Amino acid sequence: MKFAVIVFPGSNCDIDMYHAIKDELGEEAEFVWHDTENLDGFDGILLPGGFSYGDYLRSGSIARFSSVMKEVVKAAEAGKPVLGVCNGFQILLEAGLLPGAMLRNKKLKFMCRTVGLRVENNDTMFTKNYEEGQMIQIPIAHGEGNYYCDDKTYNQLKDNGQIAFTYALENPNGSLGDIAGITNSKGNVLGMMPHPERAVDSLLGSADGLKLFQSIVKHWRDSNVITA
């Protein structure tokens, strides 16, 4: 499986993402610059964390207009897995690929530490290798990770099983409903504030994030066998 790691001016987690895919997962990965206009050669799209365009205006609001985002939307519409982590999640929200918005953390401070997550839905292409309700340890590093949406959208997320991960034990940023990660209605786009790519080896403190990437590959391979 071949992954595109999208790089925007200000991305700073792209190398972590590349390492997770190439060295830990053992799959193909390639850095793709923000002005790229064709992603047809990739099976999965990864939007890493960082501070795209310096987070001017709002986090992700400028990156949303990069040339590559037209291709990201096209890939999402084609059913390819699209994962946005931290700033990547913010970009997906700004692009309308996921509902809702990000606010400043409730204490208005940048936070960087490992937190507990609960797997709310393990029936997605991103979570199949987890157990439902499983508790995992994943790092966070953000200043604007306070997820918000209106009541109607929140109820839809719950009813449709689009809440993939919630914060367990503590809600570090004030996110509505303890939300840490959501999918689109089709289930092939996931945005999450915690960094699974920083939890792919026990030497880093946790390998719980590796199962997310393994889930993507498993789904892709199973789908190719079915359609072959």
Residue pairs with C-beta under 8 A, 6 or more apart in sequence:
1 27
1 28
1 43
1 44
1 216
1 217
1 220
1 221
2 27
2 28
2 29
2 30
2 41
2 42
2 43
2 44
3 21
3 27
3 28
3 29
3 30
3 42
3 43
3 44
3 45
3 46
4 29
4 30
4 32
4 39
4 42
4 44
4 45
4 46
5 14
5 17
5 18
5 21
5 29
5 30
5 31
5 32
5 46
5 48
6 14
6 32
6 34
6 45
6 46
6 47
6 48
6 68
6 72
6 88
7 14
7 31
7 32
7 33
7 34
7 48
8 34
8 50
8 52
8 53
8 63
8 66
8 91
9 34
9 52
9 53
10 50
10 51
10 52
10 53
10 54
10 55
10 87
11 48
11 49
11 50
11 52
11 87
12 48
12 49
12 50
12 51
13 48
13 49
13 50
13 85
13 86
13 87
13 195
13 197
13 198
14 31
14 48
14 50
16 48
16 195
16 197
16 198
17 29
17 46
17 48
17 85
17 197
18 29
18 31
19 197
19 200
20 196
20 197
20 200
20 209
20 210
20 213
21 27
21 28
21 29
21 46
21 213
22 28
22 29
24 200
24 201
24 210
24 213
25 200
25 210
25 213
25 214
25 217
27 213
27 217
29 46
30 42
32 39
32 42
32 68
33 68
34 63
34 66
34 67
34 68
35 66
35 67
35 68
36 67
36 68
36 71
37 67
37 68
37 70
37 71
38 71
39 45
39 68
39 71
39 72
39 74
39 75
42 75
42 80
43 80
43 81
43 220
44 80
44 81
44 82
44 83
44 216
44 220
45 72
45 75
45 76
45 80
45 81
45 82
45 83
46 82
46 83
46 84
46 85
46 88
47 72
47 82
47 83
47 84
47 85
47 87
47 88
47 89
47 91
47 92
48 85
48 86
48 87
48 88
48 197
49 85
49 86
49 87
49 88
49 141
49 142
49 195
50 86
50 87
51 59
51 87
52 59
52 60
52 62
52 63
52 87
52 91
53 62
53 63
55 87
55 144
56 62
58 90
58 94
58 102
59 87
59 90
59 102
59 144
60 87
60 90
60 91
60 92
60 93
60 94
60 95
60 102
61 94
63 69
63 87
63 91
63 94
64 91
64 94
64 95
69 91
69 95
72 82
72 95
72 97
73 95
73 97
75 82
76 82
76 97
76 184
76 188
76 189
79 186
79 188
80 188
81 125
81 126
81 188
81 189
81 190
81 216
81 219
81 220
82 92
82 97
82 188
82 189
82 190
83 126
83 189
83 190
83 191
83 192
83 212
83 216
84 90
84 91
84 92
84 97
84 98
84 189
84 190
84 191
84 192
85 191
85 192
85 193
85 194
85 195
85 196
85 197
86 140
86 141
86 142
86 145
86 192
86 193
86 194
86 195
88 191
89 98
89 102
89 181
89 191
89 192
89 193
90 102
90 144
92 98
92 189
92 191
93 99
93 100
93 101
93 102
93 191
97 184
97 189
97 191
98 182
98 183
98 184
98 189
98 191
99 149
99 153
99 156
99 157
99 182
100 147
100 148
100 149
100 153
100 182
101 147
101 148
101 149
102 144
102 145
102 146
102 147
102 148
103 144
103 146
103 147
103 148
103 174
104 143
104 144
104 146
105 111
105 142
105 143
105 144
105 145
105 146
105 172
105 173
105 174
106 146
106 173
106 174
109 143
110 141
110 142
110 143
111 140
111 141
111 142
111 143
111 145
111 172
111 173
112 139
112 140
112 141
113 139
113 140
113 172
114 137
114 138
114 139
114 140
114 199
114 205
114 206
115 137
115 138
115 139
115 140
115 167
115 168
115 169
115 170
115 172
115 194
116 135
116 136
116 137
116 167
116 168
116 169
116 170
117 135
117 136
117 137
117 138
117 165
117 166
117 167
117 168
117 180
117 181
117 194
118 133
118 134
118 135
118 136
118 165
118 166
118 167
118 168
119 127
119 130
119 131
119 132
119 133
119 134
119 135
119 136
119 164
119 165
120 132
120 133
120 161
120 163
120 164
120 165
120 166
121 127
121 132
121 161
121 162
121 163
121 164
121 183
122 128
122 130
122 131
122 132
122 134
123 132
123 161
124 161
124 164
124 183
124 187
124 190
124 215
125 187
125 188
125 215
125 216
125 219
125 220
126 164
126 183
126 190
126 212
126 215
126 216
127 164
127 212
127 215
128 215
128 218
128 219
129 211
129 212
129 214
129 215
129 218
130 136
130 211
130 212
130 215
135 168
136 199
136 206
136 208
136 209
136 211
137 199
137 205
137 206
137 208
138 194
138 195
138 196
138 198
138 199
138 206
138 208
138 209
139 194
139 195
139 198
139 199
139 205
139 206
140 172
140 173
140 193
140 194
140 195
141 195
142 173
142 193
145 172
145 173
145 175
145 193
146 173
146 174
146 175
147 173
147 175
147 176
147 179
147 180
147 182
147 193
148 175
148 176
149 157
149 176
154 176
154 177
156 162
157 163
157 177
157 179
157 182
158 177
160 185
162 182
162 183
162 184
162 185
162 187
163 177
163 179
163 181
163 182
164 181
164 182
164 183
164 190
164 192
165 179
165 180
165 181
165 192
165 194
166 177
166 178
166 179
166 180
167 175
167 178
167 179
167 180
168 178
171 178
173 193
175 193
180 192
180 193
180 194
181 190
181 191
181 192
181 193
181 194
182 190
182 191
182 192
183 189
183 190
183 191
195 209
196 208
196 209
196 210
196 212
196 213
197 209
197 213
198 204
198 209
199 205
199 206
199 207
199 208
199 209
199 210
200 207
200 209
200 210
200 213
201 207
201 210
